[in-house]
């Protein structure tokens, strides 16, 4: 007997597999019928593709926990005795993680050919950000322009026109409880999405100097609980970056020194970093910070508030409470999926 979990409920069926000489394995036969087996050797439980898609959508839009979702399926199966329905909660969590990764692999071009999945390959880039060679054409170099001046291919452009803006912030609501059995955790997307890989993070954390910096500005929570991460992005050809951070007046002071001391982090020598503070947070600083770091007074910053991360936290916080008690790999996968969906919704 095989337990089949569908959107309509949980049922048990007698399943007969093809036993012809050239028949494929039982798990492959299930996949071809639109069923995802909970195990691959002798599957006794399977989830329909429809129920997995429905759970991921509920998880994205409503922050529904796997336990609550399966509890709903049990009540849909029988409203009188839902506790008598077979419990496949743990199987749902395991299969949903695999289904989530498979969908990301398919969406990012890894569905029909074998190729290495590199860090960041499963992250959907934001169309609003400048990506040289994709959605922005950088001007030719000055040397190339001098040799081809007659063709009028060179246009004098201000340096701030091709500037990337980076906004850094900490989500104080996306807290994570300490895992109990870390040895049992298995990562399915080691650094392939937005979140940095655990191995690389621990390597950096082992050599990073944990120094306490005395704030010369007001008493800010972000300084007291400093915890910043670095994401590798393609900035080839872009020589100016405008960064926004709630406490940039303190964070930017020794940024170059901290990166120079690291064997993992690096900043291109020709990259000019301009610090800024978001317009909502800058008013909590000293008056001298306002005229120096507010985007209103930064050349080329245009009309931006530097607080875009605050609006994105509202979407991410849908899943943050549910991810609080997850294992570290599972939590990263959920947050990666939520951020991918956020960028996808910008496109449509």
Steps between C-alpha positions, in 0.01 A plus 500: 500500500620848411390825664421772246486859626305741278338842532170325567633294789694186596405163350644149493512302176632174370772588248625251242830583330600391152730200524588460132869422425563855373290674764649794690530510879190546716587858596540603134162344420347712775662818367355431156155474657536838673589355839803586713603200715608560858773239455667355192568133578159364608266801499198468727399866498470742210390861457330628187669785317182703555516476879869596504436805281206595720706473818785713361251767391333499842844519658591801283180701529376404846808373682322169561701250701529142376334381821200731451469412134501126564254548785269665246536201266409262781184697575413508130534122495257453786342775708390259773819313587796692347736354760448154348642609163854374441764752611733591213616835638872414505480358150336823380784712638764282335328479161412872496866593539594281204209631293601858572854438373382313191280792400789744542726277291240487222430875509871583479582278203629185672204278415610323184880497505765408751712798597654624821283720718727780616446742792214737425378307193160432660439863594278706272667838445305823541417670171517843662871458579758581231669188363770578241439307182142411598292812554757779474765586243803669649681774303825406328824572675678832447786327315264329256313825452815693406585244230149509357401863548402546135214254529348701786466179705622666817268711709625693800294385797510606865653246738185472712283388206628142520478447875367198683304559820531243780272510802603309813272434793430250772163335552454482875186287460669226295659340804621141504503264795816301564480157338520201733622221271720681249661172395169383351460807277536449125531792260340472156607844376842574645547864397314457169240765584514836675631365829875444525615139535552371852855382428614836364324687780668295772837540328462877505359503853797299629752767399289816533596730784208561736578852616270726698476841336405795713229706334585866454141570398177426690433163664373283214369148528673398177838592652429317822395185314729531198474208261557567130538260208654543157342381176710467187349691208619575151633856499739469206520834323324685782750712690268675744275346766261690723436310823223562750511368854325613817833566674727570205658789688664233720503193273681668210791631708699177506331317214807503276722383788270213596482375142877535454553280807278225358630228271150446358352846449631745244406829335632604157763770537330726245162478679394825669264439794276790602332452842144609566229460763133442423276803537286335766796409724722802440277721713592287801865597457689813592442808287842463337399158362198643320689737273773244433308175448142588398429407137362853441857634503682219313573581137340252263292328770177619335177493699541185710447448870753216548242303700391242242599213732239610752224441244647160407508390863120519501488225237779296655337515843213291366727198522740620773289378798461158337874479425600595854524143630620332181842350454752736342497343148118477492466860617739626232307314231169651613640853508669451161171385350314797648758747365493333158123539493536866596726567199271295275198708598693816404537364147134430442 
